[in-house]
Amino acid sequence: MPPFLKTLFTVALALAAGWCVYRVLRRWWESSDDRPALAGRWAVTGVLFAVLAFFVGPLVGRGGYAGAFVGIPLTAVVGLILAIVWVPDMAGWVGRKFGRLYDGGDVAPDAEPLFSIVEARRKQGRYAAAADAMREQLERFPTHFRAQMVLAEILAGNLDDLDGAAGIIETILAQEGHPTRNLCYALTCLADWRLKYRKDVAGARECFERIIERFPDTDEDHRAQQRLARLAGTEGLLARPPVRLEAPRADPHLGTRAGGGLHLRPVRDPAAEAERLVQQLDQFPHDNRAREELALLYVEEFQRPDLAAEQLEQLIDQPHAPQRDVVRWLNLLADYALKSPTGLPAAQAALRRLIDRFPESAGAAAAKRRLGLLGYEARKAQTSQTVRFGSSAPKPPPAAEE
């Protein structure tokens, strides 16, 4: 290699090494908690390296008695001083590296709004001050989801400003980057506030319809369908006059009154109940509760486990039904199959479907244990069938449309 190339290579290597050392030292300086002490250690280290380079090194290089009995002991002394200066710091550095595995180290946490001030003012009953404090935090974190929801909750629940809360929800919906579950949660909260504070069923229905329209074929869509189906019952409850609760009083003439004091509950009409559930499902096909109640009615009142199984199959085949519900429905499918004298194979098939669909779940483990006892359950179910004396055969039940 020509001499100038060798010199150029040496200079480039020295510059690269110097740059790396500079970056390391700068990062070290910026992350240090005690910069004066660090500067002192660097100064001592520089002096010791200068002694090694300009005095001890040449002395040892010349050899002889001076190198052996003066240079080498001085080298050991310099190393001992360096150890005294740097070993505690290096030990702390290694300890912090291991500590990061458990406490996160010295990495600064993400900046968050100060919710403690807001909650303290809410507990004091200073709701307007709490809202103002939350707005101040939102000036620093304008898209923080929890902060916006806290402000909306204060406006709706404490300051009777539901329109202001609805405006915050609309702001959240217009922002980008929020997960789907957060947006659906915001709309669901707005629907609940409209029901709770304004008894506005139409406004709540509009919130759930927006979820269904904006996020179709999702888990949130499935939950919104369930809430939407139950709003008709909620509207009836809200329309009722307030009920005054009074402590019951004992009848002082109980036992002497003509006809006795026994009051029988009115007998439920299974056909009318089934008709009501069928009409509900015609209007809201995704009403899981109504379909499950209809299946139970088919089994208990009409002795038609086949019709009950059809309703349960529609529930099980839903694309976004929660796992816990599907596990329960498959177990109910096995229960209803056992109502029939020849239903043991169908019950076993239902439990095997559960195991195949959720092989690692707790429900699958329970189904495996239940399979071993299913024969005993079938015999018990058949021997415990209730016979109603003096009753005619039940009328055929109304069928729900699929």
C-alpha positions in Angstrom: 0.0 0.0 0.0 1.4 3.5 -0.9 2.4 5.6 2.1 -0.2 8.3 1.4 -3.0 5.8 1.3 -1.8 4.2 4.5 -1.7 7.7 6.1 -5.2 8.5 4.7 -6.6 5.2 6.1 -5.0 5.8 9.5 -6.5 9.3 9.6 -10.0 8.0 8.6 -9.8 5.3 11.2 -8.8 7.7 13.9 -11.6 10.1 12.9 -14.2 7.3 13.0 -12.9 6.1 16.4 -13.0 9.7 17.7 -16.5 10.2 16.5 -17.7 7.0 18.1 -16.0 7.9 21.4 -17.6 11.4 21.2 -21.1 10.0 20.7 -20.7 7.6 23.6 -19.3 10.3 25.9 -22.1 12.7 24.9 -24.8 10.2 25.6 -23.1 9.3 28.9 -23.0 12.9 29.9 -26.6 13.6 29.0 -27.9 10.6 31.0 -25.7 11.2 34.0 -27.4 12.2 37.3 -24.1 13.7 38.7 -22.3 15.5 36.0 -19.7 17.2 38.2 -18.6 13.9 39.6 -18.4 12.4 36.1 -16.3 15.3 34.8 -13.9 14.7 37.8 -13.5 11.1 37.0 -12.8 11.9 33.3 -10.2 14.4 34.4 -8.4 11.9 36.7 -8.6 9.3 34.0 -7.0 11.7 31.5 -4.2 12.5 33.8 -3.5 8.8 34.5 -3.5 7.9 30.8 -1.0 10.8 30.2 1.3 9.5 32.9 1.1 6.0 31.3 1.8 7.4 27.8 4.5 9.9 28.5 6.3 8.5 31.6 5.6 4.9 32.5 5.4 3.6 29.0 8.8 4.9 27.9 10.3 3.8 31.2 9.1 0.3 30.7 10.1 0.4 27.1 13.8 1.1 28.0 13.9 -2.0 30.2 16.6 -2.6 32.8 16.2 -2.2 36.5 14.2 1.1 36.2 11.6 -0.5 34.0 11.3 -3.6 36.1 11.3 -2.0 39.6 9.8 1.4 38.8 7.8 1.2 35.6 5.8 -2.0 36.3 4.9 -1.0 39.9 3.8 2.4 38.6 1.6 0.7 36.0 0.0 -1.4 38.8 -0.6 1.8 40.9 -2.2 3.5 37.9 -4.5 0.5 37.3 -5.5 0.4 41.0 -6.4 4.1 40.9 -8.5 3.6 37.8 -10.3 0.7 39.5 -11.0 2.9 42.5 -12.4 5.6 40.3 -14.5 3.5 37.9 -15.5 0.2 39.5 -18.4 1.6 41.5 -19.8 3.4 38.5 -19.4 0.3 36.3 -21.0 -1.9 38.9 -24.0 0.5 39.0 -24.2 0.5 35.2 -24.3 -3.3 35.1 -26.9 -3.3 37.9 -29.1 -0.9 36.0 -29.0 -3.0 33.0 -30.3 -6.0 34.9 -32.8 -3.8 36.8 -34.4 -2.7 33.5 -35.7 -6.2 33.1 -38.0 -5.5 36.1 -38.6 -1.8 36.5 -38.2 -0.4 33.0 -34.9 1.4 33.8 -34.5 5.1 33.4 -36.6 5.4 30.3 -39.0 8.4 30.8 -42.7 7.4 30.7 -45.0 8.7 28.1 -46.5 12.1 29.0 -50.1 11.8 30.3 -52.7 14.3 31.4 -52.9 15.0 35.1 -56.2 13.3 36.1 -55.6 13.5 39.8 -56.4 17.2 39.9 -59.6 16.7 38.0 -60.7 13.8 40.1 -59.9 15.7 43.3 -62.1 18.6 42.2 -64.9 16.2 41.3 -64.8 14.6 44.7 -65.0 18.1 46.3 -68.2 18.8 44.2 -66.4 21.5 42.2 -67.6 20.2 38.8 -67.1 23.3 36.8 -63.5 23.6 38.1 -62.9 20.0 37.3 -64.1 20.6 33.7 -61.9 23.6 33.4 -58.9 21.6 34.7 -59.6 18.9 32.1 -59.8 21.4 29.3 -56.4 22.7 30.3 -55.0 19.3 30.1 -56.6 18.8 26.7 -54.8 21.9 25.4 -51.6 19.8 25.8 -53.1 16.5 24.8 -55.9 17.4 22.3 -56.5 13.8 21.1 -56.1 11.9 24.3 -59.1 9.5 24.4 -59.5 9.1 28.1 -59.2 12.8 28.8 -61.9 13.6 26.4 -64.2 10.9 27.8 -63.6 12.2 31.3 -64.6 15.7 30.3 -67.7 14.4 28.5 -68.7 12.4 31.6 -68.4 15.5 33.8 -70.5 17.5 31.4 -73.2 14.9 31.0 -73.3 13.5 34.6 -72.4 16.5 36.8 -73.1 19.7 34.8 -76.3 18.5 32.9 -74.7 19.6 29.6 -75.5 16.6 27.5 -75.2 18.6 24.3 -71.6 19.6 25.3 -70.8 15.9 26.0 -72.3 14.9 22.6 -70.0 17.5 20.9 -66.9 16.0 22.5 -68.0 12.5 21.3 -68.4 13.9 17.8 -64.9 15.4 18.1 -63.5 12.0 19.1 -65.3 10.3 16.1 -63.7 12.9 13.7 -60.2 12.3 15.0 -57.9 9.7 13.4 -55.9 7.0 15.2 -58.5 5.9 17.8 -59.1 2.1 17.8 -62.5 0.8 16.8 -63.4 -0.3 20.3 -62.8 3.2 21.7 -65.0 4.8 19.1 -67.8 2.3 19.8 -67.3 2.8 23.5 -67.8 6.5 23.1 -71.0 6.1 21.1 -72.3 3.5 23.7 -71.6 6.0 26.5 -73.5 8.7 24.7 -76.4 6.3 24.2 -76.4 5.4 27.9 -76.3 9.1 28.9 -79.2 9.9 26.7 -81.2 7.1 28.3 -80.2 7.9 31.8 -80.4 11.7 31.9 -82.9 12.5 29.1 -84.9 9.2 28.6 -84.2 9.8 24.9 -84.7 6.4 23.4 -84.6 7.7 19.8 -81.2 9.4 20.5 -79.8 6.2 22.0 -81.1 4.2 19.0 -79.3 6.6 16.7 -76.0 5.9 18.5 -76.3 2.2 18.1 -77.4 2.5 14.5 -74.2 4.5 13.8 -72.1 1.8 15.3 -73.8 -0.8 13.1 -73.4 1.4 10.0 -69.8 2.5 10.6 -68.4 -0.8 11.8 -70.3 -3.6 10.1 -69.4 -7.3 10.6 -67.4 -6.7 13.7 -67.8 -7.7 17.4 -68.9 -4.1 18.2 -71.6 -4.5 15.5 -72.8 -7.7 17.2 -73.0 -6.0 20.6 -74.8 -2.9 19.2 -77.4 -5.2 17.6 -78.1 -6.7 21.0 -78.5 -3.3 22.6 -80.7 -2.1 19.8 -83.0 -5.1 20.1 -83.5 -4.4 23.9 -84.4 -0.7 23.4 -88.1 -1.5 22.9 -88.3 -2.9 26.4 -86.3 0.0 27.7 -88.7 2.4 26.1 -91.6 0.7 27.9 -89.8 0.8 31.3 -89.1 4.5 30.9 -92.7 5.3 29.9 -94.0 3.8 33.2 -94.9 6.2 36.0 -92.5 6.2 39.0 -93.3 3.6 41.5 -93.5 4.5 45.2 -91.9 1.9 47.3 -93.5 1.2 50.7 -92.7 -1.3 53.4 -95.1 -4.2 53.3 -97.6 -4.3 56.2 -99.0 -7.5 57.7 -102.8 -8.1 57.4 -104.2 -8.0 61.0 -107.2 -10.1 59.9 -105.2 -12.8 58.1 -106.8 -16.2 58.8 -110.2 -14.7 59.7 -111.0 -13.2 56.4 -113.5 -15.1 54.2 -111.8 -17.0 51.5 -108.4 -17.0 53.3 -105.4 -14.9 52.5 -103.8 -17.1 49.8 -103.2 -15.2 46.5 -102.3 -17.3 43.6 -100.1 -16.0 40.8 -101.7 -15.8 37.4 -100.9 -18.8 35.2 -98.6 -17.9 32.4 -100.0 -18.5 28.9 -97.1 -20.3 27.0 -98.7 -19.7 23.6 -99.0 -16.0 24.2 -95.5 -15.8 25.5 -94.2 -17.7 22.5 -96.1 -15.4 20.2 -94.6 -12.3 21.8 -91.1 -13.7 21.4 -91.7 -14.6 17.8 -92.9 -11.1 17.1 -89.8 -9.7 18.8 -87.5 -11.9 16.7 -89.4 -10.9 13.5 -88.5 -7.3 14.3 -85.0 -7.9 15.8 -83.6 -11.1 14.4 -80.3 -10.5 16.4 -82.0 -10.5 19.8 -80.1 -13.3 21.5 -82.0 -13.1 24.7 -85.4 -13.4 23.1 -84.2 -16.3 20.9 -82.8 -18.1 24.0 -86.0 -17.5 25.9 -88.0 -18.9 23.0 -85.8 -22.1 22.9 -86.4 -22.6 26.6 -90.1 -22.1 26.2 -90.2 -24.7 23.4 -88.5 -27.3 25.7 -90.3 -26.6 29.0 -93.8 -25.8 27.8 -94.2 -27.5 24.4 -91.8 -30.5 24.8 -90.3 -29.7 21.4 -86.5 -30.0 21.8 -86.2 -30.0 18.0 -87.6 -26.5 17.7 -85.4 -25.4 20.6 -82.3 -26.8 18.9 -83.2 -24.8 15.7 -83.1 -21.6 17.8 -79.8 -22.5 19.5 -78.2 -23.4 16.1 -79.0 -19.9 14.9 -77.4 -18.4 17.9 -74.3 -20.6 17.6 -73.8 -19.8 13.9 -73.5 -16.1 14.5 -70.1 -14.9 13.2 -69.2 -12.6 16.1 -70.9 -14.3 19.0 -68.7 -14.2 22.2 -66.9 -17.4 23.0 -68.5 -17.7 26.5 -72.0 -17.5 24.9 -71.3 -20.1 22.3 -70.0 -22.4 25.0 -73.1 -21.9 27.0 -75.4 -22.5 23.9 -73.6 -25.7 23.0 -74.1 -27.0 26.5 -77.8 -26.0 26.4 -78.0 -27.8 23.0 -76.8 -30.9 24.8 -79.2 -30.3 27.7 -82.2 -30.0 25.4 -81.2 -33.1 23.4 -81.3 -35.1 26.6 -85.0 -34.3 27.0 -85.6 -36.8 24.2 -85.3 -40.5 24.8 -83.1 -40.8 21.7 -81.1 -37.6 22.2 -77.9 -39.0 23.7 -76.0 -39.0 20.3 -77.1 -35.5 19.6 -75.9 -34.3 23.0 -72.5 -36.0 22.5 -72.2 -34.4 19.1 -72.9 -31.0 20.6 -70.2 -31.4 23.2 -67.7 -32.6 20.6 -68.5 -29.5 18.5 -67.6 -27.4 21.6 -64.3 -29.3 22.0 -63.4 -29.0 18.3 -64.3 -25.3 18.1 -62.5 -24.1 21.3 -59.9 -26.9 22.0 -57.7 -24.9 24.5 -60.6 -23.3 26.4 -61.9 -24.1 29.9 -65.2 -24.9 28.3 -63.6 -27.6 26.2 -62.0 -29.1 29.3 -65.4 -29.1 31.1 -67.1 -30.7 28.0 -64.5 -33.5 28.0 -65.4 -34.3 31.6 -69.1 -34.1 30.9 -68.8 -36.5 28.0 -67.9 -39.2 30.4 -71.0 -38.6 32.5 -73.5 -37.9 29.7 -75.0 -41.4 29.9 -75.9 -40.9 33.5 -77.3 -37.5 32.7 -79.5 -39.0 30.0 -80.9 -41.6 32.3 -81.5 -39.0 35.0 -83.3 -36.7 32.6 -85.6 -39.4 31.4 -86.6 -40.6 34.9 -87.2 -37.1 36.1 -89.7 -36.1 33.3 -92.7 -34.4 34.9 -96.2 -35.8 34.1 -99.0 -33.4 34.4 -102.2 -35.2 35.3 -105.5 -33.8 33.9 -103.7 -31.6 31.4 -104.3 -31.9 27.7 -101.5 -32.1 25.1 -99.8 -28.8 24.5 -100.8 -26.8 21.4 -98.2 -26.6 18.6 -96.0 -23.6 19.3 -95.6 -20.7 16.9 -92.3 -20.9 14.9 -89.9 -18.1 14.6 -88.6 -17.2 11.2 -84.9 -17.8 10.6 
